[in-house]
Amino acid sequence: MSTTNGQWYPPEWPERIRLLSAGELTPVTPRRAATVLLLRDGPDGTDGQDTPQDARDARNGDGEHPPDELDAPERLDTVPEPAEAPEGPETPSEGLRNAAGAADGLAVYMLRRRASMAFAGGAYAYPGGSVDPRDERMVTWAGPSRAQWARRLGLDPSEATQAQAIVCAAVRETFEEAGVLLAGPTPHTVVADTTGDDWEADRAALVARDLSFAEFLDRRGLVLRSDLLGCWARWITPEFEPRRYDTWFFVAALPRGQRTRNASTEADRTVWIRPGDAADGYDRGELLMMPPTIATLRQLAAHGSVADALAAAADRDLTPVLAQARVENGELVLSWPGHDEFTKHIPGATGGPSA
């Protein structure tokens, strides 16, 4: 269904909402999941990594260029336009060109889900995925205790093991999809390089579920650094969706020395981009996103550095956001509490009073 911005809105939703309202659709129990907003200071890649593309390049480019293509900021002005690019200026916006030469500012790592994906195909998102039951296996752990994490995540104190699983899923999925690992040989260090055939073999084994995350860490003598994560938000997929997730959104700084790469078979594009630039692309209808993604981008845009964002995470409200649907004056109204910009009015609604 078309929108004036880039909000992901499947055309089958109105009918599914009507069925749910009429009591003819049984909600699926959501699976627990975790996703990580990897952050770094300086969109120009002060850590020697990729230069972010503007909104149009994020839509059409791969965002993963060889290092020798990124030595000079002016290279942004010579990136060839892909054949399928929409009409618009041939070069990035002045604001982004200025950003390319600045060391300040906050950038976030995003990937675009392949259009063939059954859930949110073509939408920009962050690395993440479902909790693996084996994520509950004991690992060497640094940072807040599992019980402390249970309280922070809004779980019952008795669910410390489940809290560990959510944190482990966040770290594991980030390694699986971006090649970045929040773990180190001691409680105060982080691995500096996760490239090489041996790392790739382990990453592939994790993706294939031939290797559990606990086995991976133990084999390499690594400590999971839960203290490098801050929990930012929690969103639950609407009840009328056939694929539902109860997802915790975390923030984390890109470890010094590590490099992101598109390691996910579910993504066809990746990019480092300022949250405000990504939000602008969404507002122009150029970047497709689900409500949690654009909401977290707008929130991050208020912070000027990674340190600011990580500090703010400690006080973030983690009340779950769950879409609601109601019939009002012959229209079906779909809304996300606390996020009025996502409200949809669907004419000709029928069915029960609330969902």
N, C-alpha and C positions, 0 to 999 in steps of 0.2 A: 504494500500500500504506500502510495507516494506521500511525502511530507515536505514541508518547506525547508527543513533542515536535514541533518543526517541521522535522525532517530531511527533505530532499527525497529520496524513495526511489521511483523508478518501479516500477510493478507488473511490468513485463517483465524486470526485472533478474535474478530467480532463474533464469528459463529461459535467458537469454543467458549467465549464468555457467555453467550446466550445459553448454551447447553449447561454450563456450570450454574448459571442463575436459575435455570429451570430444574435443577437437581438431576440432570441427565448425564453429568460428567463427574466422575470421582477423581479428586485431586491425587496426583502421584506424590508419594513421600519424597521430599528432596534429599539428594545425596550431599554430604558435607564436602566442601571444597575450599581451596585456598588459592589466592592469586597475589602476585607481588608487583608493586610499582617500583621498579629499579630506578634510582635517581642518581644524578651526578651534577656537579656544579660546572658551569661553562659549556654552553651548547657547542662551542668550537672544539670540544674534546680536549680539555687541558690535561687529560690523562692519556692523550695520544690516540684516542679512538675515533670513531666515525663522526663526520660532520652531519648534523641533522638536516633533513630536507624541509622545505616549507610545506604547507598543506597540500599543494598540488603534487609535489614530488612524493609526499607520503602516500598519496593515493595511487600514483603511477610508477614510482621508482622503487628500487629494491632496498635502499637505505643501508646496504652493506657493501661499501666500496673498498677496494684494496687500499692499504695505507698510503701508497705513493700518489693516489689521486686526491689526497686530502691535505697535502703539505701546506698549501696556500689557501686562505679563506676565499680569494677571488675565484677559485675553482667552482664555487657555487654558481657563478654566473655563466659557466660554460657547460653545465650538465645538459646533455642533449635531451630534448623533449620526447617522451615516448610517443609512438604513433597514435595511441588511443587517447592521448591527453585532451581534456576539454579546452574550449576556447579560453584564452586568457593571456596574460603577459608572458613573454618568453623567459624572463628571469625571475628569481625569487623577489619577494617584497623587500622594500628598503629596510623595514624593521628587522627582517631575518638576516639580511646582509650585514647590518650593523651588529646583530647578535653574534654572527660568525667571527667577528674580530674582538669580542668582549670576553672577559674571563668571569664575569658575574652572570647571575641567572641560574635557573634550575631547569634541567632537562629530564625527561622521563622516557623510558624505553617502551615502545609499543610494537605490536605485530598485527598484521592483517590476516584474519582467518580466511582460508581458501573458500571460494564461492561454492565449492562442492560440499562443504561441511553442512551436516543436517541441522546444526544449531548455530545460529548467528553467522552464517556464511557471508563473507565479504566485509564483516564488521571489524573495526580496530579494537584491540583489547590488550591485556597484559599477560605475561607468562602465568600459567596457572592450570589447575585441574583438580580432579576428584581425589579425595583421601583414599589411599590404598589401605585395606585392613592391616597389612603388615607394617604400616607406619606406626602402629602401636608398640612394636617391638622395642625393647630398651636400647637406647643409644647413649654414647658418652655425650654429656650435655653441659653446656656453659650458659650462664645467664640466669634470668628469673626461674624459679622452680616450676615444675609442672603444675603444682597447685596454684601458684601465682598466675600462671598463664590461664588456668581454668577460670579463675575469677575475672581476669581481664577480658577473656573471650565471651563472658556471659554464660558460662556453663556452671553446672552444679559443682561444688567443691569435690564431690566424689568422682568427677569425670576428669581427673588429672591425666589419666592415660589417653583419653580422647583428645584432650588439649594438646598433648605431645604429638598425637597423630596429625592434627591440623597444622601445627608448626612444622613438623617434618614434611608434610605435603607441600607447604609453601617453599621450603628450601629445596626439596627434591624436584618439584616441577620447574623451578627456576633454573636448575642445572640441566634438566632434561630439555627445556625449550629455548634457553638462552645461553647455555654453556657457562653459567656463572654459579659458583658454589660458595655458600655462606658457612664455611667450616674451615678448621685449621688444625695443625698438629698439636696445639696447646689451647687452653681456654682464652688466651689473649692474642692469638695470631690467626691469620687467614691464609689459605693457600694463595700463592701469587700467580700461578699459571695452571690452567686446566686444559691446555691444548696438548696435542700429541696423540698417537695411535692408542696408547694404553688408556688414556682418559676417555677417548671416543668409544672404545670397546666397552668400558664400564657404563658410559652414558647409554649406549645402545641396549645393553643388558637391562638397565633400569627401565627403559621405555618398553621393552618386550616383556617386562615383569619376570625375567629369568633371574634377576638379582633384586633382593630387597634393599631398601635404603640403609637399614641397620647393618646388613652384611657388607655393603659398599663402604660405609664409614669404618667398620671394624677392620676390614681387609687393608685399608689404607692408614689405619691408626689416626683417624680424624675425630675431632670434637665438633659437634653441631653448635653453632654460635647463635643461640636464640636471642641473645642480647643485641644482635645486629638488626633485629626486626622490631618494627612498631606497628601496632594494629590500628588501622585507619577507619574502616567501615565494615558493615555487614549487610548484605543484601540477599533476599530469598526470591528465587524465580517465582513469578505469579502462579497461582493455583491452576490456571487454565492451560499452562504449558505442559506438553507431554514429557519434556526433559527438564527436570527441576533440580536446582542446586541451592544449598544453604552455604553461601560463600563469604569467607572472611577476606578482606582486602588489607594487605600489609604494605608498609613502605620499608625500603632498605637502600643504603648507599652502595653503589657499585664498588666492590673491593679494589684497592689500589693494585695495579698490575694485571687484573683480569680484563678480558675483552668479551663483549657480547657477540653472538653470531646467531643466525637463524638456524637453530638446530632442530626445529619442530617441523614435522611433516604436515602439521595442520595449518601452517602459515606460509604465505607466498611473498610477504613483504615485511620488513622491519625498519624501524626508524628511531633515532634519538630526536626528540622534539620538545620545545618549550610547551608546558601545559596550555598557556594562553594561545599559542599558535595553533595547537591541535583543536582547541575549543573554537577558534575562529573558523577553521576548516569545517568543523561540524555545523556551525551556524550558517555557513554558506551552502550547506548541502553537499560538500565535497567529500567529507569523511563520514562513513557510516559507523555508528556506535550504539551500544545498548545504554539504557539510562544509567546504570552504575558507573560505566566508563566515563561518560561526559560529566557526571556529577562529581566524581573524584578529580577529574582534570580541573574543573572550575575551583574546587577547594584547594588544590595544590597551587593554582595560579596566584593565590594570595600570599605565598611564601617565596622569599627571594633566594633561599639557599637550601641545600640538603639538611644542614644543621637545624635550620628553622623548622622544616617539615618534620624531621625526626622528633624534635622537642614537642611539637604540637600534637604528635600522635598519642602521647601519654594521656591527653585530656579529651580525646575524641569520644563522642557518644557512639556506642556500638549497638544501640537499639536497632533490631533488624528492620530493614525497609522491605515491605511487602505490598505489591500493587493491590488496589481495591477496585471493584467494579460495582456500579449501581445504576438503576434506571431512574432518569429524572426528566420529566416533561417530554416523554416519548423518545428520549435519547439515552443511549448507553454511555455512561461517563466512566472512563478508566483513569485512575489517578494513583500516584505514588506519594504517600504521606510525607510531608516536608519537602516535596520537590514539585512545586506547581507547574514548572515548565513542561513536564511530561504529560500533563492532563490531556486526554483525548475525548472528544465528543463524537459519538457514532450515531447518526440519525437512524430512525426506523427500528429501534431496539424493541425486542419482545422478551418476555421471560419474567422471572421472579424479581423481587425488590433489591436483592443484595447478593454479592459474591465475595 
